[in-house]
Amino acid sequence: MSKFETINVTHHGAVARVAFNRPDSLNAMNGQMRREFYAAAREINMNDAIRVVILTGEGRAFGAGADLADDTAGADLMIGAQTRDDLIHEFKPGVLSIAEAPKVWIAAVNGPCAGISYSYAMACDLVVMAEDAYLYQPFSAIGLIPDGGSTWLLQKLVGSRRAFELMALGEKLGAQKALDWGMANRVFDKADFAVEAMEFAENLAGRSPLALRYTKEALRFAATSSLGDTITKEADLQEFCISSEDCPNAIAAFFNKEAYTWKGR
């Protein structure tokens, strides 16, 4: 049972499910939620038994963004310095705990995903969406700019023109269009969404833990590096992988047509 109030954490073998848990508020983020999420993410990222993490929302939404009705968060929006402090010291660590994690994070967008919640979803390595889910940047309608890393994350995914269009016009981007634009990896039926998302995660958890970890690291490095530096980085990581206990045993099992149980070392 989860020890947090606003975050539900459950373990399913090598998969952890992390769910925003304020369904009556469409999982809008208050101060407690953003702090509890960071604490939960840190624990999971340090747990060697977990290989893949599903991030989702309880109820009918993934997340409605910042909770403007929260006693502290609502007041903070009127105080620029406090808003800046919250973004840097509470939201930023949460988003980076996903993007820089040694594990694979999958956003399972089960319903509306808006505002700062959008950033948490797009920071994940993979995204699956329910057929009626959507992504929404509402900031221009209330005189604010996208935050939580959205301007970086979204531009990397769809390019600057499409990113600006989504942010400036506030389009609710449906699951199929998100798939077509490369923002989602799979779209699942609403009725079977939780089951199919878990099966997707379990399939991924059956892959080499070292390969997943260092592929993620190589991609993150390549995003801000030259081709030459990226080839060198890949060589460094490949040297580590091929020298691991897993690699030669997995190769032998492959040629013998046998299943191999990954050790992650």
C-alpha positions as CSV (number, residue, x, y, z in Angstrom):
1,M,0.0,0.0,0.0
2,S,1.3,3.5,-0.9
3,K,2.6,5.6,2.0
4,F,1.7,8.8,0.1
5,E,-1.7,10.6,0.1
6,T,-1.6,12.2,-3.3
7,I,0.5,9.6,-5.1
8,N,-0.4,5.9,-5.4
9,V,2.6,3.5,-5.8
10,T,2.1,-0.2,-6.5
11,H,4.6,-2.8,-7.7
12,H,3.8,-5.4,-10.3
13,G,6.9,-7.5,-10.6
14,A,9.6,-5.4,-12.3
15,V,7.1,-2.7,-13.1
16,A,6.1,0.1,-10.8
17,R,2.8,2.0,-11.3
18,V,2.9,5.6,-10.1
19,A,-0.5,7.4,-10.2
20,F,-1.4,10.9,-9.4
21,N,-4.2,10.5,-6.8
22,R,-6.5,13.5,-6.5
23,P,-9.2,12.2,-8.8
24,D,-11.9,14.6,-7.5
25,S,-9.7,17.5,-8.7
26,L,-8.8,15.7,-12.0
27,N,-5.4,15.1,-10.4
28,A,-4.5,18.8,-10.3
29,M,-1.1,19.3,-8.7
30,N,-1.0,21.0,-5.4
31,G,2.1,21.5,-3.3
32,Q,1.7,18.2,-1.5
33,M,1.4,16.3,-4.7
34,R,4.5,17.7,-6.4
35,R,6.6,17.0,-3.2
36,E,5.2,13.5,-2.8
37,F,5.8,12.7,-6.5
38,Y,9.5,13.7,-6.2
39,A,9.9,11.6,-3.1
40,A,8.2,8.6,-4.7
41,A,10.2,8.9,-8.0
42,R,13.5,9.0,-6.1
43,E,12.6,5.8,-4.2
44,I,11.6,4.0,-7.3
45,N,14.6,5.2,-9.3
46,M,16.9,3.8,-6.6
47,N,15.1,0.4,-6.4
48,D,17.1,-2.1,-8.4
49,A,14.1,-4.5,-8.5
50,I,12.1,-2.0,-10.7
51,R,13.0,-1.8,-14.4
52,V,10.0,0.1,-15.9
53,V,7.7,2.7,-14.4
54,I,4.2,3.6,-15.5
55,L,3.1,7.1,-14.7
56,T,-0.7,7.6,-14.9
57,G,-3.6,9.2,-13.1
58,E,-6.4,7.8,-10.9
59,G,-9.9,8.3,-12.1
60,R,-10.8,9.8,-15.4
61,A,-7.8,12.2,-15.9
62,F,-4.0,12.0,-16.1
63,G,-3.7,15.5,-14.7
64,A,-5.2,18.9,-15.0
65,G,-2.1,20.9,-14.4
66,A,-1.4,23.1,-11.4
67,D,-4.3,23.4,-8.9
68,L,-5.3,27.0,-9.0
69,A,-7.9,26.4,-6.3
70,D,-5.2,25.2,-3.8
71,D,-4.9,27.5,-0.8
72,T,-1.2,28.0,-1.3
73,A,-0.8,27.4,-5.1
74,G,-3.5,29.8,-6.0
75,A,-2.1,32.5,-3.9
76,D,1.4,31.8,-5.2
77,L,0.3,32.5,-8.7
78,M,-0.2,36.1,-7.7
79,I,3.4,36.3,-6.4
80,G,6.0,36.1,-9.2
81,A,8.9,35.3,-7.0
82,Q,7.1,32.4,-5.2
83,T,5.9,31.0,-8.5
84,R,9.5,31.0,-9.8
85,D,10.7,29.3,-6.6
86,D,8.1,26.6,-6.9
87,L,8.9,25.9,-10.5
88,I,12.6,25.6,-9.9
89,H,12.7,23.9,-6.5
90,E,9.6,21.6,-6.7
91,F,8.3,21.1,-10.3
92,K,11.8,21.0,-11.9
93,P,13.1,18.1,-9.7
94,G,10.0,16.1,-10.4
95,V,10.3,16.5,-14.2
96,L,14.0,15.8,-14.1
97,S,13.5,12.7,-11.9
98,I,11.7,11.2,-14.9
99,A,13.9,12.5,-17.8
100,E,17.2,11.7,-16.1
101,A,16.1,8.4,-14.4
102,P,18.2,5.3,-15.0
103,K,14.9,3.4,-15.6
104,V,12.3,3.6,-18.4
105,W,9.3,5.7,-17.6
106,I,6.1,5.3,-19.6
107,A,3.3,7.9,-19.5
108,A,0.0,6.2,-19.6
109,V,-2.3,9.1,-20.5
110,N,-5.7,7.8,-19.5
111,G,-7.7,11.0,-19.9
112,P,-7.1,14.8,-20.0
113,C,-3.5,15.9,-19.6
114,A,-3.0,19.6,-19.3
115,G,-0.6,22.3,-18.1
116,I,2.2,21.2,-15.9
117,S,0.9,17.6,-16.0
118,Y,1.7,17.7,-19.8
119,S,5.4,18.3,-18.9
120,Y,5.5,15.2,-16.6
121,A,4.0,13.1,-19.4
122,M,6.3,14.4,-22.2
123,A,9.4,13.9,-19.9
124,C,8.7,10.2,-20.0
125,D,10.6,8.0,-22.5
126,L,7.4,6.5,-24.0
127,V,3.8,7.6,-24.1
128,V,0.6,5.5,-24.5
129,M,-2.8,7.1,-24.6
130,A,-6.4,6.0,-24.3
131,E,-8.4,6.6,-27.4
132,D,-10.4,9.5,-25.9
133,A,-7.4,11.1,-24.0
134,Y,-6.0,14.5,-25.1
135,L,-3.0,16.8,-24.4
136,Y,-3.8,20.5,-23.7
137,Q,-1.6,23.6,-23.2
138,P,-4.0,26.2,-21.7
139,F,-1.5,28.8,-20.8
140,S,-2.2,31.5,-23.4
141,A,-5.8,31.7,-22.3
142,I,-4.8,32.8,-18.8
143,G,-1.9,35.1,-19.7
144,L,0.9,32.6,-18.9
145,I,3.6,30.8,-20.8
146,P,4.1,27.0,-20.8
147,D,6.4,25.9,-18.0
148,G,7.9,22.8,-16.4
149,G,10.1,22.3,-19.4
150,S,7.3,22.2,-22.0
151,T,9.0,24.6,-24.4
152,W,12.0,22.3,-24.5
153,L,10.2,19.0,-24.4
154,L,7.5,19.8,-27.0
155,Q,9.9,21.5,-29.4
156,K,12.2,18.4,-29.4
157,L,9.2,16.2,-30.2
158,V,7.3,18.1,-32.9
159,G,9.6,21.0,-33.9
160,S,9.3,24.7,-33.1
161,R,6.4,25.6,-35.5
162,R,4.0,22.9,-34.3
163,A,5.1,23.4,-30.7
164,F,4.2,27.1,-30.9
165,E,0.9,26.3,-32.6
166,L,-0.1,24.0,-29.8
167,M,0.9,26.5,-27.1
168,A,-0.4,29.7,-28.8
169,L,-3.7,28.4,-29.9
170,G,-4.3,26.0,-27.0
171,E,-5.4,23.1,-29.2
172,K,-6.6,20.0,-27.4
173,L,-4.5,17.4,-29.2
174,G,-6.3,14.0,-29.4
175,A,-4.7,10.7,-29.1
176,Q,-4.7,9.8,-32.8
177,K,-3.2,13.1,-33.8
178,A,-0.6,12.8,-31.0
179,L,0.3,9.4,-32.4
180,D,0.5,10.8,-36.0
181,W,2.8,13.6,-34.8
182,G,5.1,11.3,-32.9
183,M,4.1,12.4,-29.4
184,A,2.6,9.1,-28.5
185,N,3.8,5.5,-29.2
186,R,0.5,3.6,-28.9
187,V,-3.2,4.3,-28.6
188,F,-5.3,1.8,-26.7
189,D,-9.0,1.2,-26.3
190,K,-10.4,3.1,-23.3
191,A,-12.1,0.0,-21.9
192,D,-8.8,-2.0,-21.8
193,F,-6.4,0.8,-21.3
194,A,-5.0,-0.1,-17.9
195,V,-4.5,-3.7,-18.9
196,E,-2.9,-2.9,-22.2
197,A,-0.6,-0.3,-20.7
198,M,0.6,-2.8,-18.1
199,E,1.2,-5.4,-20.8
200,F,3.2,-2.9,-22.8
201,A,5.3,-2.1,-19.7
202,E,5.8,-5.7,-18.8
203,N,7.0,-6.5,-22.3
204,L,9.6,-3.7,-22.0
205,A,10.6,-4.9,-18.5
206,G,11.5,-8.2,-20.1
207,R,14.3,-6.6,-22.1
208,S,17.9,-6.1,-21.1
209,P,18.0,-3.6,-18.1
210,L,21.5,-2.4,-19.1
211,A,20.5,-1.9,-22.8
212,L,17.4,0.1,-21.8
213,R,19.3,2.2,-19.3
214,Y,22.2,3.1,-21.6
215,T,20.1,3.5,-24.7
216,K,18.2,6.2,-22.7
217,E,21.5,7.8,-21.6
218,A,22.9,7.7,-25.2
219,L,19.8,9.4,-26.6
220,R,19.8,12.1,-23.9
221,F,23.5,12.8,-24.6
222,A,22.9,12.8,-28.4
223,A,20.2,15.4,-28.1
224,T,22.7,18.1,-27.2
225,S,25.9,16.8,-28.8
226,S,27.7,16.5,-32.1
227,L,27.7,13.3,-34.2
228,G,31.4,12.7,-33.4
229,D,30.9,13.1,-29.6
230,T,27.8,10.9,-29.8
231,I,29.7,8.0,-31.5
232,T,32.4,8.3,-28.7
233,K,29.7,8.2,-26.0
234,E,28.1,5.1,-27.7
235,A,31.5,3.4,-27.7
236,D,32.0,4.1,-24.0
237,L,28.6,2.7,-23.2
238,Q,28.9,-0.3,-25.5
239,E,32.2,-1.2,-23.8
240,F,30.5,-1.3,-20.5
241,C,27.5,-3.4,-21.9
242,I,29.7,-5.9,-23.7
243,S,31.8,-6.4,-20.5
244,S,28.8,-7.1,-18.4
245,E,27.7,-10.5,-17.1
246,D,24.5,-10.3,-19.0
247,C,25.9,-9.8,-22.5
248,P,27.9,-13.0,-23.2
249,N,25.3,-15.1,-21.4
250,A,22.4,-13.5,-23.4
251,I,24.3,-14.1,-26.7
252,A,24.9,-17.7,-25.8
253,A,21.2,-18.2,-24.9
254,F,20.2,-16.5,-28.2
255,F,22.2,-18.9,-30.3
256,N,20.9,-21.9,-28.2
257,K,17.3,-20.6,-28.7
258,E,16.9,-20.4,-24.9
259,A,15.3,-17.8,-22.7
260,Y,17.7,-15.7,-20.7
261,T,16.9,-14.2,-17.2
262,W,18.5,-10.8,-17.1
263,K,20.6,-9.9,-14.1
264,G,21.1,-6.3,-14.9
265,R,24.9,-6.4,-14.3
